[in-house]
C-alpha cells in the first residue's frame, strides 16, 4: 500500500502527460460514470452503496476495477434491485475481487469505485449500450485503475499472500545490504585525459550515485518467466480497461506493479527500477495531446506482466501501427459470449476514432476497420489482415461482422504485410466505392453491427481448379479458417481480387480470396464472401502478368 500511495502521489503531481485525453477535444469538465460505489467509511461499517453521479460534483475522484468475471456474479445491478442497492450492500456479500478493490480504495482514500457489474444495469439493454459508449472516457478520467491481474475469476480475489512464491526462483530471493563509498566521476576521468567538458556532463543521478551511502541489493534468479502471464491478459473485455486507463495498479501473481503514461515499475526485485517514457511530440494545436503521427521515442518500454499496459506506453508508434498492435492483441483473447467481439472492443475504437479524426475528419468506423475518402489506401491496407493460425480459427455460429472484417472470425489475426505502409508511394489497384456497417444501436456506434457491405471496383481473376503447376508454385494462399480451406477445395473455381498490383519486389501482387455468395445482387453486381488472402512470388510470370489482362469490375463483398 505504501508503494501504491507513493506512485499515485508522484504521478498526480509530477507527470504532465498523465491527464485525460478526451478533455482536450470536448471540455475541461471530467465526465463521471452514471453510477458509482460510495466507499466512505467502508472499513468501519462494512457496507457500500450505489449513487447516481448526477448528485456528485465534477471534482469527485473515482477508481475503476478491472477484473475477470469467470462466471456469474454474486451481486449485480438489475432494474428490480436498483433501489435496494442504493441504500447499501454488505461488502462480504460481494465477489472477493470486488471486496479487494474496495479495500484498496479505502486504503488510498479514494471515495468512489466503478465496477461494471454494479454500475451498469445488467438486464437493461438500453443502459448497457449507453454505458458501453462512454467507457473510454470512464477509464481515462478515473484516478487509477485497480487491475486484478492474478485472479482468474471474481471469487478468488487478488490481495493474497502468495505462499508458493518461493517456487518461482532457482536462487533466492534474499537481500544484501552494503555501503556505497564515494568514487571519482567519469567526468573527472575525462578531464584528466584532456577531453573537453562538453563530452560528458554530470546529471543529478550521477551526483547521487557518486555521493555514496547505505543501500541494499536483492539477489535471485527466476526459474522461468511464467509469472508474467496473468489470467486477465487472456480476457477480451479487460483489454480496453487496461489500454485506455491513465494509471494502473497491477496486482500480479508475483508482486504489485505501477503503470502510467510516463513510467512502468514494480514494487520490488529486478523490476523495481523505473522505466521512463520521455517523448517529443511533433503535432501542434488542439490535437497535440492525442495525435501520435510523429513522435520520437527516446527509450523503448517493455511491459513487465505480459500484455498489461496503458496505450501511453506505446506512444512511440504511429497511429496506424498502434491500431495494428491493438487488433492483433485483442483478436487473440477469449470471450464467454462470442457475439460480444465488437462490443468488448468498442471503447478502444471510440478512443482511436478521436485519433484518426485528427488526421482525417471524414473517417468512419466500419466493423473494426477505418475508412476515409481522403485516404482510401489506409482502408485497403487494413483489408489485408491475415489469420495467424487457420487450423485454430473459426467463424462464430451467429454472424457478427462482414467477412471482410477481422472481427468475423475467432482467432488471432495479424497485419498481412507491414511493408504495405509503402502503398502511399505505390497506390493500390482496388477502388473502394462504398463501405457500410450498420450498428445495432445508435447509442453504441462503435459496438456490434447488424449488417455490412463493401462495394469495390477491382481486377477479379477467376482460375479453374485444380491449378496448373506453374500457378500453384507461384500463388500463396492464406485462408481465414480451416473450414474456409475445406470449402474452397470443393469449388470449381478460385476467385482472386487484386488489391495491390505487381511490383518488382517480393510477394506481389496481393489481394483477397473470395467465393461467390449469390449470383446477382438484383442490379447485376456479383456478391462475394471473403475466405482468405493471397500473394504471389515474383519468380514466375503469373505474378507479373496474372492480372494484367483482367478487366476491372464492380463487386459486392458481405
Backbone torsions as a table, in degrees:
resi	resn	phi	psi	omega
1	UNK	NA	-35.7	177.3
2	UNK	-62.6	-40.5	177.2
3	UNK	-62.2	-44.7	-179.7
4	UNK	-62.9	-44.6	-179.9
5	UNK	-63.6	-43.1	-177.9
6	UNK	-60.8	-47.7	-175.4
7	UNK	-74.6	-32.7	175.7
8	UNK	-64.2	-43.2	177.9
9	UNK	-65.0	-44.3	-178.5
10	UNK	-62.3	-42.8	-178.1
11	UNK	-68.1	-44.0	-179.2
12	UNK	-60.7	-36.6	-171.2
13	UNK	-98.5	-21.4	-172.0
14	UNK	-125.5	-12.3	-178.0
15	UNK	-96.4	105.1	-176.9
16	UNK	-72.2	-24.4	-177.2
17	UNK	-84.0	-12.8	-173.6
18	UNK	-92.6	67.2	175.7
19	UNK	-133.7	152.7	-178.3
20	UNK	-55.8	136.7	-177.2
21	UNK	-87.4	-32.2	-177.3
22	UNK	-59.8	-31.3	-174.3
23	UNK	-63.5	-26.1	-178.9
24	UNK	-67.2	-19.9	-179.6
25	UNK	-105.9	-21.8	-173.4
26	UNK	-109.4	-70.3	-180.0
27	UNK	-160.2	174.9	178.4
28	UNK	-87.9	0.6	-178.0
29	UNK	-89.5	129.2	176.5
30	UNK	-69.9	127.7	178.4
31	UNK	-89.2	115.6	-179.3
32	UNK	-84.4	152.2	171.3
33	UNK	-60.0	156.8	-177.8
34	UNK	-61.8	-33.8	179.8
35	UNK	-137.2	151.8	178.2
36	UNK	-143.1	156.8	171.0
37	UNK	-87.5	129.3	176.4
38	UNK	-87.3	117.7	-178.4
39	UNK	-81.9	-53.7	177.5
40	UNK	54.0	-132.8	-179.6
41	UNK	-94.6	51.4	-175.0
42	UNK	-58.6	-38.8	-176.6
43	UNK	-65.8	-14.6	-177.0
44	UNK	-105.5	-42.2	-176.9
45	UNK	-99.0	-9.2	172.9
46	UNK	70.4	26.0	-179.3
47	UNK	-147.4	153.6	172.8
48	UNK	-128.9	167.6	177.8
49	UNK	-144.4	159.6	179.1
50	UNK	-93.7	135.8	-179.9
51	UNK	-130.2	144.7	174.6
52	UNK	-77.3	130.6	-175.3
53	UNK	-69.7	-14.4	176.8
54	UNK	-61.7	-21.4	179.7
55	UNK	-91.4	2.7	-177.6
56	UNK	-107.6	166.3	176.0
57	UNK	-86.8	159.1	-179.4
58	UNK	-65.8	-20.0	-177.8
59	UNK	-83.6	-0.9	-178.0
60	UNK	-63.2	130.3	179.9
61	UNK	-101.8	138.0	-177.7
62	UNK	-139.0	157.8	174.4
63	UNK	-108.9	161.1	177.1
64	UNK	-118.7	138.2	176.2
65	UNK	-102.1	122.1	175.2
66	UNK	-108.6	118.5	-173.6
67	UNK	-154.2	162.6	176.1
68	UNK	-87.9	129.3	175.9
69	UNK	-68.4	-54.1	179.3
70	UNK	66.2	24.2	-178.4
71	UNK	132.7	-177.5	-179.1
72	UNK	-60.7	147.3	178.2
73	UNK	-83.2	152.3	175.6
74	UNK	-64.4	-47.7	180.0
75	UNK	-132.0	132.7	175.9
76	UNK	-145.8	157.9	-174.2
77	UNK	-79.2	129.6	174.5
78	UNK	-132.5	171.9	178.5
79	UNK	-66.0	-31.3	-176.3
80	UNK	-77.5	-30.9	-176.9
81	UNK	-105.4	9.8	-175.3
82	UNK	-61.2	-41.5	-179.1
83	UNK	-68.2	-43.0	-177.9
84	UNK	-67.0	-37.0	179.4
85	UNK	-70.8	-23.1	177.4
86	UNK	-72.8	-18.8	176.3
87	UNK	-83.6	-30.6	178.9
88	UNK	155.7	146.7	177.5
89	UNK	-130.5	121.4	174.0
90	UNK	-60.2	128.7	-176.1
91	UNK	-59.9	-36.1	-176.3
92	UNK	-70.2	-6.6	175.7
93	UNK	-90.4	-10.8	-177.4
94	UNK	-86.0	164.9	176.6
95	UNK	-60.8	150.2	-174.1
96	UNK	-60.3	-39.0	179.3
97	UNK	-64.7	-36.3	177.2
98	UNK	-68.4	-40.9	176.2
99	UNK	-58.5	-44.7	180.0
100	UNK	-64.9	-37.6	177.0
101	UNK	-63.0	-39.3	176.8
102	UNK	-64.3	-40.5	178.1
103	UNK	-60.6	-44.6	179.3
104	UNK	-61.7	-44.5	179.3
105	UNK	-60.5	-43.3	-179.4
106	UNK	-63.4	-41.5	179.9
107	UNK	-66.6	-36.2	-179.2
108	UNK	-87.9	1.0	179.7
109	UNK	59.5	42.1	173.5
110	UNK	-98.1	122.9	-168.3
111	UNK	-75.5	-24.6	-172.7
112	UNK	-133.7	150.9	179.8
113	UNK	-136.6	135.0	175.2
114	UNK	-103.1	122.2	177.1
115	UNK	-127.4	125.1	-172.4
116	UNK	-57.4	-42.6	-176.1
117	UNK	-65.4	-25.8	-175.8
118	UNK	-107.0	-10.8	-175.9
119	UNK	-116.1	-2.6	173.2
120	UNK	-122.5	131.4	-179.7
121	UNK	-70.8	111.2	-168.6
122	UNK	-73.3	-19.7	178.8
123	UNK	-109.9	22.8	178.5
124	UNK	-123.6	98.7	-177.6
125	UNK	-58.5	-35.1	-179.4
126	UNK	-66.6	-44.7	178.9
127	UNK	-64.5	-39.5	179.2
128	UNK	-61.3	-47.9	-178.5
129	UNK	-64.7	-40.2	-179.6
130	UNK	-64.9	-42.8	-178.9
131	UNK	-71.6	-38.1	178.4
132	UNK	-62.6	-32.4	179.3
133	UNK	-70.6	-15.3	-178.3
134	UNK	-108.6	-0.1	-170.8
135	UNK	-65.2	-30.3	177.9
136	UNK	-58.2	-42.4	178.6
137	UNK	-73.0	-32.7	178.3
138	UNK	-60.4	-45.6	-178.6
139	UNK	-67.3	-43.8	-177.9
140	UNK	-66.6	-39.9	-174.9
141	UNK	-81.9	-9.8	-179.7
142	UNK	-69.5	153.4	177.3
143	UNK	-66.3	-41.1	179.5
144	UNK	-162.1	148.8	172.7
145	UNK	-100.8	125.8	177.2
146	UNK	-92.3	109.6	-173.3
147	UNK	-99.7	108.9	178.7
148	UNK	-82.7	67.4	-169.5
149	UNK	-64.9	-33.1	-171.3
150	UNK	-88.5	-9.5	-174.5
151	UNK	-91.3	115.0	-179.7
152	UNK	-71.9	-20.3	175.7
153	UNK	-150.9	164.3	-169.6
154	UNK	-67.7	-24.3	-178.6
155	UNK	-80.4	-5.3	-177.8
156	UNK	-84.8	-45.1	-176.2
157	UNK	84.5	170.9	-176.5
158	UNK	-132.3	-8.5	175.9
159	UNK	-92.4	74.6	-173.2
160	UNK	-118.4	151.7	170.7
161	UNK	-85.6	113.7	-174.3
162	UNK	-83.2	93.4	-177.1
163	UNK	-72.6	-18.1	-178.8
164	UNK	-94.9	10.1	-174.1
165	UNK	-60.3	-33.9	-175.6
166	UNK	-68.2	-18.7	178.1
167	UNK	-73.6	-8.2	-179.8
168	UNK	-82.2	-7.3	-172.9
169	UNK	-119.7	139.6	168.4
170	UNK	-80.2	-34.5	179.5
171	UNK	-136.8	136.5	175.1
172	UNK	78.2	-158.7	3.8
173	UNK	-87.7	151.2	171.9
174	UNK	-148.0	162.5	-172.7
175	UNK	-111.4	133.7	174.8
176	UNK	-116.8	122.0	176.9
177	UNK	-94.1	145.1	179.5
178	UNK	-156.2	168.2	178.2
179	UNK	-112.4	127.1	179.0
180	UNK	-89.4	121.3	179.8
181	UNK	-82.2	159.8	175.2
182	UNK	-66.1	147.1	-178.4
183	UNK	-141.3	163.9	179.4
184	UNK	-74.8	134.8	-178.4
185	UNK	-76.5	157.7	175.9
186	UNK	-63.6	-28.7	178.6
187	UNK	-61.5	-45.1	-179.5
188	UNK	-66.2	-36.2	178.0
189	UNK	-65.1	-39.7	178.0
190	UNK	-65.3	-38.5	179.1
191	UNK	-62.5	-39.7	179.0
192	UNK	-62.8	-31.1	180.0
193	UNK	-87.3	9.9	177.7
194	UNK	60.3	42.9	174.1
195	UNK	-99.5	141.5	-175.5
196	UNK	-61.6	154.3	-176.7
197	UNK	-64.7	-28.1	-178.8
198	UNK	-70.9	-13.1	-177.3
199	UNK	-67.9	-33.9	-178.2
200	UNK	-144.6	126.3	179.0
201	UNK	-119.4	138.5	179.9
202	UNK	-79.3	134.4	174.9
203	UNK	-100.6	175.4	178.6
204	UNK	-62.1	-37.1	179.1
205	UNK	-66.8	-34.4	176.7
206	UNK	-62.8	-44.6	-178.2
207	UNK	-63.2	-40.9	179.8
208	UNK	-66.5	-39.2	-179.0
209	UNK	-66.9	-36.4	-176.3
210	UNK	-76.4	-21.2	-175.7
211	UNK	-72.6	-22.3	-179.6
212	UNK	80.4	-174.2	178.3
213	UNK	132.5	176.6	-179.1
214	UNK	-73.1	138.1	177.3
215	UNK	-155.7	-177.4	-179.5
216	UNK	-145.5	160.8	179.7
217	UNK	-133.6	135.7	175.3
218	UNK	-98.4	129.2	-177.3
219	UNK	-115.8	127.2	177.3
220	UNK	-170.4	167.6	173.1
221	UNK	-138.6	124.7	179.9
222	UNK	-71.2	145.0	176.1
223	UNK	-70.5	-42.9	175.9
224	UNK	-159.8	-177.5	-176.7
225	UNK	-101.7	18.1	-177.7
226	UNK	-64.4	-21.2	179.6
227	UNK	-63.6	-20.1	-177.4
228	UNK	-74.8	-26.9	-176.1
229	UNK	-83.6	111.2	-175.2
230	UNK	-107.1	146.7	-179.0
231	UNK	-54.8	-35.7	-175.2
232	UNK	-67.9	-23.9	-178.3
233	UNK	-76.5	-2.9	178.8
234	UNK	-100.9	-10.0	-174.7
235	UNK	-95.8	137.7	-175.6
236	UNK	-69.8	-43.4	-174.7
237	UNK	-65.4	-28.9	-177.5
238	UNK	-80.8	-9.8	-177.2
239	UNK	-62.1	-49.2	-177.7
240	UNK	-68.0	-30.5	-179.8
241	UNK	-63.8	-39.6	179.5
242	UNK	-77.5	-45.6	-172.2
243	UNK	-62.1	-39.4	-172.7
244	UNK	-95.0	-3.6	179.5
245	UNK	-71.3	144.3	175.8
246	UNK	-76.9	-43.0	-179.8
247	UNK	-134.6	147.4	178.6
248	UNK	-138.1	138.7	164.2
249	UNK	-104.9	111.3	-172.8
250	UNK	-101.2	108.0	179.2
251	UNK	-89.8	88.2	-177.9
252	UNK	-87.6	176.2	-176.3
253	UNK	-71.4	-23.1	-178.1
254	UNK	-98.7	-33.5	-178.8
255	UNK	-172.0	-176.2	177.5
256	UNK	-94.0	139.2	177.4
257	UNK	-123.4	151.9	172.9
258	UNK	-113.0	136.3	177.0
259	UNK	-142.9	129.2	173.2
260	UNK	-142.6	-172.2	-176.1
261	UNK	-70.5	-17.8	-176.6
262	UNK	-109.9	-19.3	-175.2
263	UNK	-151.7	161.8	179.6
264	UNK	-147.6	122.3	-176.8
265	UNK	-154.7	157.6	177.7
266	UNK	-104.9	163.5	-176.7
267	UNK	-72.8	-24.7	-179.3
268	UNK	-167.2	-179.7	177.6
269	UNK	73.5	-157.4	-175.4
270	UNK	-68.9	-13.2	-178.2
271	UNK	-98.9	10.3	-173.6
272	UNK	-83.9	-5.3	175.4
273	UNK	-81.8	140.2	-174.7
274	UNK	-74.2	132.8	171.2
275	UNK	-97.2	120.2	-174.8
276	UNK	-108.1	144.2	-180.0
277	UNK	-119.4	77.2	174.2
278	UNK	-79.3	128.9	-179.2
279	UNK	-131.2	156.5	175.4
280	UNK	-115.2	116.3	-177.1
281	UNK	-91.1	132.8	-175.4
282	UNK	-94.8	-24.8	-176.1
283	UNK	-73.3	149.5	177.7
284	UNK	-120.2	167.6	176.8
285	UNK	88.6	-168.9	-173.8
286	UNK	-64.8	-23.8	-179.4
287	UNK	-87.1	3.9	-173.6
288	UNK	-63.4	-25.5	-177.8
289	UNK	-81.1	-16.3	-175.2
290	UNK	-120.4	-28.2	-176.1
291	UNK	-77.6	128.7	-177.0
292	UNK	-121.1	35.6	-178.9
293	UNK	-65.0	-36.8	-175.9
294	UNK	-136.8	76.3	-178.2
295	UNK	-111.0	136.2	176.5
296	UNK	-98.7	115.1	179.1
297	UNK	-89.6	122.0	-177.7
298	UNK	-84.2	-36.3	-177.7
299	UNK	-137.6	128.4	-178.5
300	UNK	-75.6	140.7	-178.2
301	UNK	-112.7	133.5	173.6
302	UNK	-112.6	128.1	-179.8
303	UNK	-67.9	143.1	-174.9
304	UNK	-82.4	-63.8	165.8
305	UNK	-76.1	129.5	-171.2
306	UNK	-58.1	134.9	171.6
307	UNK	63.3	26.5	174.1
308	UNK	-124.1	107.7	-176.3
309	UNK	-166.3	158.4	171.8
310	UNK	-85.7	159.7	-178.9
311	UNK	-64.2	-26.8	178.3
312	UNK	-61.0	-25.3	178.4
313	UNK	-73.4	-7.5	177.6
314	UNK	-118.7	26.0	-173.3
315	UNK	-71.5	-5.7	177.4
316	UNK	-81.3	-5.2	180.0
317	UNK	-92.4	153.7	173.3
318	UNK	-68.2	164.5	-179.9
319	UNK	-59.2	-43.3	178.7
320	UNK	-61.9	-44.1	-179.4
321	UNK	-66.5	-35.7	176.1
322	UNK	-65.1	-41.3	179.1
323	UNK	-63.6	-44.0	176.6
324	UNK	-56.9	-43.0	-177.4
325	UNK	-62.5	-46.2	-176.6
326	UNK	-70.8	-35.2	177.7
327	UNK	-64.4	-45.0	-179.5
328	UNK	-63.2	-41.6	-178.8
329	UNK	-69.9	-48.6	-176.3
330	UNK	-64.5	-39.7	-175.4
331	UNK	-62.0	-22.2	-178.7
332	UNK	-86.7	-4.6	-173.6
333	UNK	-88.6	160.8	-173.6
334	UNK	-93.4	146.9	176.2
335	UNK	-125.9	137.2	174.8
336	UNK	-74.5	-36.2	177.5
337	UNK	-115.2	111.6	-171.9
338	UNK	-65.0	-21.1	178.7
339	UNK	-75.5	-6.2	-176.8
340	UNK	-87.1	7.0	-172.1
341	UNK	-52.2	-56.5	-177.5
342	UNK	-75.0	-30.5	178.0
343	UNK	-65.3	-41.4	-178.9
344	UNK	-70.7	-13.7	-178.3
345	UNK	-106.0	-0.1	-170.2
346	UNK	-63.8	-40.9	-178.2
347	UNK	-65.5	-37.6	176.5
348	UNK	-64.3	-44.5	179.3
349	UNK	-62.6	-39.5	178.5
350	UNK	-61.7	-42.6	178.7
351	UNK	-63.3	-46.8	-179.0
352	UNK	-69.2	-24.8	174.9
353	UNK	-58.1	-38.0	177.1
354	UNK	-66.3	-40.3	179.9
355	UNK	-66.2	-46.8	-177.6
356	UNK	-68.7	-33.9	178.7
357	UNK	-67.8	-24.1	175.5
358	UNK	-65.8	-24.5	178.9
359	UNK	-97.8	-45.6	-176.6
360	UNK	-128.7	99.0	-176.9
361	UNK	-58.1	-24.1	-177.0
362	UNK	-92.6	7.4	-173.6
363	UNK	-63.3	143.1	179.5
364	UNK	-128.9	143.9	178.2
365	UNK	-89.7	132.2	-177.2
366	UNK	-135.9	86.2	172.7
367	UNK	52.5	45.9	176.8
368	UNK	101.0	-1.3	177.8
369	UNK	-127.2	161.1	-178.8
370	UNK	-118.4	128.9	179.3
371	UNK	-121.3	132.3	175.2
372	UNK	-133.5	131.2	175.8
373	UNK	-65.8	-24.2	178.2
374	UNK	-72.6	-28.9	-179.0
375	UNK	-143.9	71.6	179.5
376	UNK	-65.3	-17.8	179.9
377	UNK	-62.7	-35.1	179.1
378	UNK	-62.2	-40.3	177.9
379	UNK	-64.7	-41.3	178.2
380	UNK	-60.7	-39.5	177.6
381	UNK	-63.6	-40.4	-179.5
382	UNK	-67.4	-28.4	178.8
383	UNK	-62.3	-23.3	-174.9
384	UNK	-91.6	42.2	171.7
385	UNK	-73.1	156.9	-174.4
386	UNK	-135.5	137.8	175.5
387	UNK	-71.7	126.3	-177.5
388	UNK	-69.3	-38.6	-178.1
389	UNK	-140.4	86.5	-177.7
390	UNK	-58.6	-27.3	-179.2
391	UNK	-66.8	-25.4	179.7
392	UNK	-102.4	-17.3	-178.5
393	UNK	-76.9	154.5	179.5
394	UNK	-151.8	158.4	173.8
395	UNK	-95.6	138.0	-179.1
396	UNK	-64.7	158.6	-179.7
397	UNK	-62.1	-46.7	177.1
398	UNK	-100.3	123.6	-177.7
399	UNK	-61.5	134.8	-177.4
400	UNK	-123.6	-7.6	-179.0
401	UNK	-158.8	154.0	175.7
402	UNK	-62.3	155.3	-173.8
403	UNK	-63.2	-23.7	-179.6
404	UNK	-79.4	-4.1	177.5
405	UNK	-97.0	140.7	176.2
406	UNK	-62.2	-22.4	-179.9
407	UNK	-73.4	-4.2	-178.8
408	UNK	-78.4	-10.9	-179.8
409	UNK	-125.5	158.5	170.5
410	UNK	-99.9	120.9	-177.4
411	UNK	144.0	155.1	-177.3
412	UNK	-68.3	134.6	175.9
413	UNK	-119.4	162.3	178.3
414	UNK	-141.8	163.6	174.1
415	UNK	-66.1	131.6	-174.2
416	UNK	-60.0	-41.4	-179.8
417	UNK	-158.6	112.5	-177.9
418	UNK	-64.6	-20.7	177.0
419	UNK	-69.7	-6.0	177.7
420	UNK	-63.8	-14.9	175.4
421	UNK	-60.5	-20.5	177.9
422	UNK	-72.6	-1.3	178.0
423	UNK	-62.7	-18.6	176.7
424	UNK	-65.3	-20.9	178.0
425	UNK	-105.9	-15.6	-179.4
426	UNK	-132.5	86.1	-169.8
427	UNK	-62.7	152.5	178.3
428	UNK	-71.6	159.4	176.8
429	UNK	-88.8	-13.2	-179.3
430	UNK	-83.9	137.0	175.9
431	UNK	-113.1	124.4	179.2
432	UNK	-88.2	120.5	-179.7
433	UNK	-92.8	-38.4	177.2
434	UNK	-160.6	149.8	177.5
435	UNK	-132.3	127.9	179.2
436	UNK	-135.4	128.9	172.9
437	UNK	-142.3	102.1	-173.1
438	UNK	-86.6	119.0	-179.7
439	UNK	-68.9	151.9	178.8
440	UNK	-66.6	-35.5	-179.4
441	UNK	-131.0	138.0	176.6
442	UNK	-69.7	-18.4	177.7
443	UNK	-75.5	-17.1	-178.3
444	UNK	-131.6	74.8	-176.8
445	UNK	-65.6	-17.3	178.6
446	UNK	-104.0	10.4	-178.0
447	UNK	-93.0	-149.9	-175.8
448	UNK	-67.9	156.3	-178.2
449	UNK	-119.1	154.4	178.9
450	UNK	-106.9	-11.9	176.4
451	UNK	-162.1	159.5	178.8
452	UNK	-160.4	142.6	-179.3
453	UNK	-148.3	135.3	176.8
454	UNK	-120.4	119.7	177.2
455	UNK	-109.9	123.8	-176.2
456	UNK	-132.4	162.6	172.5
457	UNK	-122.4	114.2	-175.6
458	UNK	-157.7	177.0	-179.5
459	UNK	-85.4	117.9	-179.8
460	UNK	-107.8	118.4	180.0
461	UNK	-105.3	126.5	-179.4
462	UNK	-110.4	119.3	-178.1
463	UNK	-113.5	141.5	176.9
464	UNK	-80.5	143.9	177.0
465	UNK	-104.2	144.1	-1.5
466	UNK	-72.6	156.1	-177.5
467	UNK	-71.5	147.6	172.5
468	UNK	-62.4	150.6	-173.7
469	UNK	-58.2	-41.3	-177.8
470	UNK	-64.0	-39.9	178.9
471	UNK	-71.5	-40.5	-179.4
472	UNK	-60.2	-35.6	178.9
473	UNK	-74.8	-24.5	-178.1
474	UNK	-85.0	-38.7	-170.1
475	UNK	-86.5	130.4	173.8
476	UNK	-109.3	122.3	-178.2
477	UNK	-112.7	132.8	178.7
478	UNK	-125.5	104.6	-176.7
479	UNK	-85.9	153.1	-176.8
480	UNK	-71.8	-41.1	178.9
481	UNK	-140.1	167.2	177.2
482	UNK	-65.8	-36.5	177.8
483	UNK	-63.0	-36.2	177.1
484	UNK	-63.8	-39.6	179.1
485	UNK	-64.4	-45.3	-178.8
486	UNK	-64.0	-41.0	179.8
487	UNK	-63.5	-41.8	-178.8
488	UNK	-64.4	-35.8	-179.0
489	UNK	-64.9	-19.0	-179.5
490	UNK	-90.7	-3.3	-177.7
491	UNK	-88.3	163.3	179.2
492	UNK	-93.2	-18.1	-177.4
493	UNK	-135.4	155.2	175.4
494	UNK	-114.9	124.0	-177.5
495	UNK	-105.0	120.9	-178.6
496	UNK	-119.7	123.5	178.0
497	UNK	-106.1	116.3	-178.5
498	UNK	-75.2	133.5	173.9
499	UNK	-109.0	-47.2	175.9
500	UNK	-117.5	136.8	-175.6
501	UNK	-77.3	177.0	177.8
502	UNK	-65.8	136.4	173.1
503	UNK	-129.1	158.9	178.7
504	UNK	-79.5	49.2	178.5
505	UNK	-135.2	177.6	-177.4
506	UNK	-73.2	147.3	171.9
507	UNK	57.6	61.8	173.2
508	UNK	-149.4	151.3	-0.4
509	UNK	-72.9	174.8	178.9
510	UNK	-132.3	155.1	178.5
511	UNK	179.5	-163.2	-176.1
512	UNK	-104.2	146.3	169.9
513	UNK	-96.1	125.2	-175.0
514	UNK	-120.5	159.4	169.2
515	UNK	-131.1	144.7	179.9
516	UNK	-63.8	135.1	177.3
517	UNK	-97.7	-39.6	175.4
518	UNK	-153.8	164.7	-176.1
519	UNK	-67.4	-52.1	-177.1
520	UNK	-140.5	153.7	177.4
521	UNK	-94.9	17.2	179.8
522	UNK	91.3	-18.7	179.9
523	UNK	-120.5	20.6	178.0
524	UNK	84.1	6.3	-178.1
525	UNK	-99.4	128.4	178.1
526	UNK	-70.5	144.6	-179.4
527	UNK	-115.5	132.8	-176.2
528	UNK	-128.6	167.9	177.9
529	UNK	-127.8	132.3	179.8
530	UNK	-78.1	137.1	175.7
531	UNK	-127.5	-4.4	179.6
532	UNK	172.1	-169.9	177.7
533	UNK	-130.2	162.6	-179.8
534	UNK	-140.3	160.8	169.1
535	UNK	-146.4	168.9	-176.8
536	UNK	-128.9	146.8	172.5
537	UNK	-79.9	141.7	-174.4
538	UNK	-80.9	-9.9	-174.3
539	UNK	-71.0	-11.4	-174.6
540	UNK	-118.6	156.2	-175.3
541	UNK	-62.6	-29.7	-176.3
542	UNK	-61.0	-34.4	-179.1
543	UNK	-61.5	-40.9	-175.4
544	UNK	-86.3	-38.5	-172.3
545	UNK	-110.4	1.7	-175.4
546	UNK	-60.1	-34.8	-177.9
547	UNK	-112.8	5.0	-175.5
548	UNK	-64.7	-38.2	-177.3
549	UNK	-92.2	-5.8	-179.2
550	UNK	-74.2	135.4	178.6
551	UNK	-90.6	148.6	179.1
552	UNK	-73.9	140.8	178.0
553	UNK	-143.4	155.2	179.7
554	UNK	-89.8	129.6	177.9
555	UNK	-137.0	161.1	174.0
556	UNK	-110.2	142.3	174.5
557	UNK	-124.8	126.1	-178.8
558	UNK	-111.2	NA	NA
